[in-house]
Amino acid sequence: MKTFALIGACGYIAPRHLRAIKDTGNALVVALDRSDSAGILDSYFPDARFFTEFERFDRYLEKLRHKGESVDYVSICSPNYLHDAHVRFALRIGAEAICEKPLVINPWNAAALGEIEAETGRRINTILQLRLHPAIQQLKQQIDNSPGDTKFDVDLTYITSRGRWYEVSWKGDESKSGGITTNIGIHFFDMLTWIFGRAQENVVHLHKADSAAGYLELERARVRWFLSLNRKDLPVLSKTETPMTYRSVRINGKELEFSGGFTDLHTESYKKIIAGEGFRWRDVMPSLEIAHVIRHATPTGCKGDYHPNLIRLKEDG
C-alpha cells in the first residue's frame, strides 16, 4: 500500500484524485486546503489528518519523516499558479509528485522542475488523462498507421459554460490560471500534439477572457480551434441556467466520438504512475509552448483559415 498526502482537498478536481487513491488500494494520510469544507474526505478517507495551514501540514509530514513513515506521493490539486511550488515541496520531502493539469503555466518552469527531479531522484508525474481515453488511443494508432505524408484537417470546439463566479475566482485571473487556453484548453493541445506532432505554426484569431480561437499547423494536421466559457456560444442554448458543455473534434469532416469513457481516467492515471509509467514533465512541453505563444500573441481577427464559429465575429465586423 502506498501512502499519499493531498494539497487542495476541497477543490473541484480533488474528488477524482481521492477516488483514484482509494480505487488503487492506497491510503490518504493527510490533506491540506485553505477552505475547511472538507466533508468530501468522509466518503473516502475519514481518518486522514486535515490542515488548513500549510505550515502545520509541513510540520506533520516532517514528523512522519523522522518516524520513518514518509508519504510516497503528494497529489497536487491546488490552483495552477501554486503547482510549481507544491511540486518542489513534494520532492523536497522525499515524495513523488502527482500534479493536476497544467503542471505549470510557463514552459521554462517545467524545465526547471526537471532539474530538481534529476537532483532529487524523485519523479514528477502529471495528469494527461485524455491520452488514456480508449477512443483517443485508437485514433492515435490510426494516425500512426497512416501514410507519413498525410496531413489531416481538424476542427476542435470546446465550450464549457461558466457563471459569473469564474471571473472573480483565481481561474479568471490569467496570471494565476494561465487564462482560458491553459485552464481549459491545455488537455486538448496535449492530445493534438501527442497524435499529430509538434506545432509548426501558431496563429491566434481571437483571445478574450471568456473565449479564444486560432489555427495550429502541426506536423500532421491543420487545426482550427475554438474555446469558450460563454454559454451563448453553445450550439443549442439551455432553457435553464444550468451550465452545459459542448465538446467536438472533427477530423477530415468526421466526428470523433469520445463523450463517454471519462469516469475512471484518473484512476487509470494513478495505476500507471504507481507502476512507474506516468507522464512526465517533458511530455507537457509541447502543449505548454503552444499555450504560452497564444497568451502573448496579437490576435489577427478573421484572417486566413479560421474556425467556423468565428463567422459571426466576422459578420459583426
N, C-alpha and C positions, 0 to 999 in steps of 0.2 A: 504494500500500500504506500502510495506517495502522499506527502503532506503539502498543503497549499496555504498561502496567505493571499488575500484578495484586496486590492485597492479600488475603491469605487463601488461598494457593495449595494448602494441604493439607487444606482443609475439605471437607465433604460436597458442597457445591454447585459447587466450583471446576471440576471436570471439564466441566460443561456450558458454562462460560464459556471454558475452554481450547478446547473443540471449536468453539464459536461463532467465536472469533478465527481459528482455523485454517480453518474451512469458509468463512469470508467472504474468505479470501485475504490475511489480515493477519498481523502479526508480534508476538509477545510478546517484549519486550526484557528485562524484569526482573520478578521476582516476590518477594514477601515472605510469610513466615509464621514464627510463633514455633516451630512444630514443624519439624524438619529431615527429616521423612519425605516428601520431595518427589519421589519417583521417578516420580510421575504426569507430571512435566514431560518425561520422556524420550519419552513417547508423542506429544507434541505439539510442544514447543519445547526440544529438548535443549541448544541453545546460549544459552538465556536465562540471564542472571545471576540469582543467587538469594541472598537475605539472610534471616537470622533476627532481625536487629536493625533496628528502624525507622530509627534514626539513620544507619546505613550505607546503607540503602535511600534515604533522603532525600538523603544526600550524593551518591550515584551519579547520581540524577536531576538534581541541581543541576549536576553536571559535564556531563551531556548537554546541559542547557540552555545552558550557557556555550559549548559547542561548536556550538550551533545545531542540536542533534539532540533537542530536547524531544519527549517522547511525546505522542501526540494524545489518548489516553484513559487513564484509570485505572479499571480494573474492581475493584469492591469486594465481596469475599466474606467479610468479617470478621464477628465476632459483632455482633448487632443494635445493641448499645449503643455500638459504635465507629463506626457508619456516619456519624453526624453529623460527627465529627472527620475521618474519612477523605475524605468528600466535600469538606469545606473545604480539606483538603490538596491534593486534585486540582485544585481551582480556583485555589489559590494558586500552583501551579507552572505554570499556563497550560494545563492539560489540561481536557478534558471528563470528567465522571464518569459511570460506568455502575454503578449500585448495585443489588445484590440486594435482594429484599424483606426486611423493610419498609424503606423509605427511612430513616425514623427511628421512634422509639417514640411520641413525642408530636406532636400536630398543630402546636403552636406552633414546634417545632423545624424543621418543614418550611417554615413561613412565613419563619423566619429565614434558612434556606438560600436561599430565593427572593430575599431582599435581597442576599445575597452574589453570587448568579447575576447579578443586574442590575448590580452594581458591577463584576464582572469581565468580563461579556460572554461567559462560558463556560457551556455547558449542563449541567444536572443531569438525567440520564436514569435511569429506574428500570425494573426488570423487572416487567411485569404480563402474563406470558405467557398467562394464561387468555383475555385479550381477543383473542389471535391464534389461538385454537383454532377450527377450522372449524365445529364443531357449536355453539359458543357464539356465534360471529359470526352464524350462521344464526338462532339463537334471538333475538338482538337485533334482527335485521331483521324477524322475525315480530312481535315485540312492538311495534316502531316502526310497523309497518303495521296494527296492530290499532286498533280504536276507542279514542280517547283517554281515555274514561271507564271502560274495562275495568280491573278490578283482579284480579290473579291470586293464587291460593293456592299457596305454595311451601313445600316441606319440604326442608331441607338437612341431610344427615347426612354427617359426615366422621370416620371412625375410623381412626387410623393408629397401630398398636401400637408402643410403645417400651419398651425394657428398663429395668432399674434404674439404668443409667448415666446416663439422661436427667436424673434429679432432682439428680444431683451435678455435672452439667455446667452451663455458663453458660445453657443453654436452660431448665434447671429453676429458674433464678433470675429472678423476674418483673422485678426492677429492671434486668436485663441483656437479657432477651429480650422483655419486654412480656407474658409469660405465654402461655397456650395460645391465646387469641383473636388475639393479634398474631403469634405464631410459626407457627401452622399455619392460622389462620382468615383472615388478612388478605387473601389472594388471593380467597377466596370472597366476603368482604364487598365487595371491589372489583368483582368480577364482577357481584354482585347490584345494587349501586348503579349501575354502568355500564348495566345493562339496564333496571332498574326505577325508577331515580331515587333521590334522596336520602332519608335517614331522617326520618320524621315522629314516630315513637315507638320507644323502645328499652327493652324490659323484660327483665330478667335473672332467670331462674328458678333457675339453678344456676351456681355458679362455684367450682370447686376447682382444685387444681394440675394434675390429670390429666383434667378434664372440665368442660364448660360448656355451657349451653343457655339459650335465650331466645326472645323474639319481637320481630321488627322490622316496623314498619309503614313501608313505602316508598311513594313517590308512586304506584306502580302495582302494588304487591304486598303481600300479608300473608305474612310469612316466619317459619316456625318452624324454628329451627336447633339443631343438636346437634353438638358437637365432643368428641372423646375420644382419649386416648393409651392407654387401658386395653383390653387385648385381650379382657377379659371382656365388653366392650360390643359385640364383633363379633357379627353375626347368626349366624355359624357359627364356633365355636372351632376353631382349628388343632389338629390331633392332635399336632403337634410344637411346639417352642418358636420356630419360625420366625415372625418378625413378619408380620402380614397387614394389608392396608389395605382399607377399605370406603368407597366414595365414592358418594353418591346425591344427585341433585337431582330432585325430583318437582314438576311444575308442573300444577296442576289435576288431580292424580292420575296424570299421565303422566310416565314416567321419561325424563329427558334422558340420552341415551347419549353419553358423552364419555370413556369409559375409555381409548380409544386416541387416537393423534394427538398425544402429548406429546413425542415423541422429538426433534423439531427446533425446538421453540418458542423456545429460547434463541437458536438461530441466526437464526430469523426476527426475533427482537427486535433482534439486532445489525444485521441488514440495514437495518431501519427506522431505528435510531439513527444509523448511518453516513450514511443518506440524509437525515438531519435531521428524521425523523418519529417520534422516540422519545417515550415517555410521560414527562411532566414532573412537577415537584413538585406542581403544582396538581391533577393527576389523582389523586394518592393521598389528598388531604384527606378526602373523604367516608368512606373506609374507616378512616383513622386516627382520625377523630372518633368513629365507631361503637365501635372497639376501646377508645378512651380512656374512653368512658362505661361500657362493660361492666366494665372493670377497677375502676372506682370506685363502681359501683352496689351496693346492698344486695339480694342475691337474695331473691325473693319466695316461693320454693318453687313447688309445683304449683298455681298460681292463674291463672285466665284461660285463654288459648289457648296451651297448651304442647305441646312436641314429644312424639310418641308414645313415644319412648324413655324418657321420664320417668314413664311409668305405673308402672314397677317401683319408682321412687323414692317415688311416692305410696303404693303398696301397703305399702312398708316404713315408712311414717309419717314 
